[in-house]
């Protein structure tokens, strides 16, 4: 039996779990959809009404990190209190992830962005702590939407 990670994020989508999994595995390297279990026939239980064919339990891996997801309906939505940090090697990698994940311009601030599903991401350089050691650097970062490494270095 495969060893499971002790903690795996679970993402609750209204009805886009399958679409989100397919999208995310296209964004991140070393990623794949592991399995998709669909809701059973809705005649079996009143709680399944309207859920036939939707994702009951989706398992996928993004850049080596295991996730689960489901289509749970509109009761719960994503917000900025939870985000996923993507640590990048250089500006080119920041730019690439930003172009794929940032879809809500009004949510962009200090390297944070929101994707088309409403999930929040932090797209930051691996050495962010070194780039924000001086007050001038922190002030520069606070003015940025997408992190621009050269601006932090030169602040």
N, C-alpha and C positions, 0 to 999 in steps of 0.2 A: 504494500500500500504506500502511496506517495506521502511524503512528509508535507503537512500543511503549515503555512506561515502562521505564527501565533495571532497576528492581527491582519485582517484584510478589509480595506474600505468597501462599503456597499453603497452603491448609487441607486437612488429611487427616481425613476423617470415616470412621467405621465404615461406615455406610450411610445417612447423613442429608444428604448434600451437596445434593441437590435441595431438600429441606425447608429447610435452612439458608439457601440462596440466596434462596428465596422469602421467608423470614422477614426476613432482613437488608435486602432491597430495600424491604420495607415499613416498616422502622425509620428508614432514613436518606433524606433528600431527595437529589435528583439521582442516583438509583440505578436500576440495571436489570440484568437478566440478559442477557448478550451472546450466549452460546451454551452448549449442553449437548451433549457427545458421549458416547454411551453405550458401554459395553463391547460388543464384537462377540459374535457367537454363541459360546457357551462350547465348542462342539464344535471350534472352530478351534485352541484352544490350552489345555493343561492349567491354565495360570495363570488362565484366565477362568472356571474352575469356580465356579458359584454367583453369578457377577457379571453375568449377562445382565440388561440393563435398568438397571443401576446407572450412576452417573456416572463415566466415565473421565477426562473433562476438562470442568470447568465454568468458564466465564468470566463474571465479573460485576463491576459497578462500584458502589461505595458512596461516595456523596457525592464523586464525581469520582475516587476511588482505585480502580485496577484490582486485582482479586483473581483467583486461580484456585483450584479445589478439586477434590477427587476422593473417591470412595468407595473406600477402600483396605483395609477390614476393620479388625478390632479390634487389630491389632499395635501401633499407635501411638496415643496419646491426648494431648489437650491438657493443659498444666500452666501454672502461673503464671510460668514463666521467659520466656514470650512473652505480650505483651498489646498491645492496640491503644488508643491514646490518643484520646479524643474531647474536643476542645476546645470548650467551651460559652460562649456570650455572656453568659448570666445564670442565675439560680437556676431559672427556669422551664424553661430548656433542660436543665439538669442533671437536674431532676426528671423531665422527659419521657423522656430517654434511660435514666435509672436504672429507671424503672417498666417499660420495655420490655426492658432487658438484664439486670437483676439477678434471677437465679433461684436462687441458692445462698446463702442468708443467712450461713452459716458462712464464706464466702469474702469477705465484705464488709469492707473496711478501707481507710481513707484515700482514698476515692474509687475503689477497685478493686472490681470485681464480676465475677461469672462468669455467663454466659448458660446457657440450657438445653442447649446443645451442649457445654458445658465450656470455651468460649473466654473468656479473661480480657480485661476492658476497664478502662480508667481514664477515668472520667467527671469531668473537671476544668474549672474556669473558665479562660478564656483568660488571665486575669491571676494565675494561681496563684503565680507567682514573687513578685509584689507582696504577695500575701496571706499569705506565709510568710516574711517578712523578719525578724520578731522571734521570739525563743524562745517567747514566750507563744502566738504564732500557730501555730508548729510543734507545740507541745504540744496545742493545741486540735484541730488537724488529726489528730494521732495518736489522739485519742479518737473521731473521727468514723468512721462507716461511709460514708454518702453525704456528700459535701462540702456543708456549709451555709455559704454565703458570709458571711452576717451574723455567725455565730459567730466566723469568722476575723477579720473587720473589728473586732469588739468585744472580741477577746481582749487 
